[in-house]
Amino acid sequence: MPSYGVKRLVLDVLKLHNPSIVYLADHLCTQKEIEGVNITSVEVDAETESVKITIEGTNLDFDQIKMELEAHGAAIHSVDQVIATKDTFEQRALVEEALSRAE
């Protein structure tokens, strides 16, 4: 039976300077379903910074991620991208990618 789930989230987030983006990325990666985190600083002012957070993994729990961010003084402004797939879709994409490389 194929599994369903959110595989990628791209979030527009406003956060305090502390904790740093390095700490925040490392902390988010402690969640077992998260395989990778990319945080890019977009704008910085005296007390806060706007960042773009890309999170990849399997069956990502948006509510848990939101709680973790809020616990560290961050607020999600918007969800800019969501990718959710079935395993069968991912497998087909991998096969198609491998075939295109072989050509």
N, C-alpha and C positions, 0 to 999 in steps of 0.2 A: 504494500500500500504506500503510495507516495506521501511524503510529509509536506506540510504547508508551513509557510512562515515568512516573516520579514527578514530579508537578508542584508538590506542596506538602508540606512537613514542618513539624510543630510539635514542638519539643523542649523538655523540662524539663532545664535545665543548671545545674550548680554550677560557678562560676568564681571565680578570684582577682580582687581589685579591679583589678589590672593584668594585661592591658590593659583599657582602658575599654570599655564597650559601644559607644561611638561608633567606636573603632578596630576592634573586632571585627566590627561590622556592615560597615564599609567594606572590611575585609580579605576577608571572605567574598564580597563583591560582585565581587572580582577574578576569581572563577571564571567562566568563560565561560557556563556553563549557568544560573547564578544571576541572576535578573532583579530580585529584591528581597529585603531582609532587614528584619525588624522584631524588635527586642529590647526586652523589657519587664522591668524589675527587679521581682522579686516579694518578695524578702526580703534584707536586708543584715545581716551580723554583722561582727565585728571584722576577720576575715581574708578572708571569702568573701561571695559573693552568689548567690542563686538567681535565675535568669532564665528567661523563656519566649522561645524563639527561633522565629520563623516565617520559613521560607525558601520562596520561590516561584521557579519557573523551569521549564526543560524538561529532562527526563531527568536529574534530580538524582542525583548519585552519593553515596549515604549514606556509604559507606566513606571517600570523600575528605573529605567534610564532617566526619566524626568525627575523622579524622586532623588536620585543620586546627584543630579545637577543642582536641584534646588537645595539640597543639603550642603552644597558647597558654594552657595551664594550666587547661583546662575539661574537665569530665566530663559525659557525657550520663547523666542519671538515668533518663529514660524518653522513649519516642517516643509523644507524645500524639495525634498525628493524621498520617495519610498520605493523600494524594490522588494516585491514578495514573489516567490516562485515555488513551484513544485519541484521535487528532485528530478522528475522526468524532464522538465524543461531545461534544467541546468545540464543534465547529461546530454541532451540533444545539442545544446549550444556548444558544449565542449567538443563533441564529435564534429560538428560543423566547423569549428575553429581549427581543429586538427586537420581536417580535409582541405581547408583553404590554404593552410601552410604547406601541405604536401604538393600543391599544384605549382 
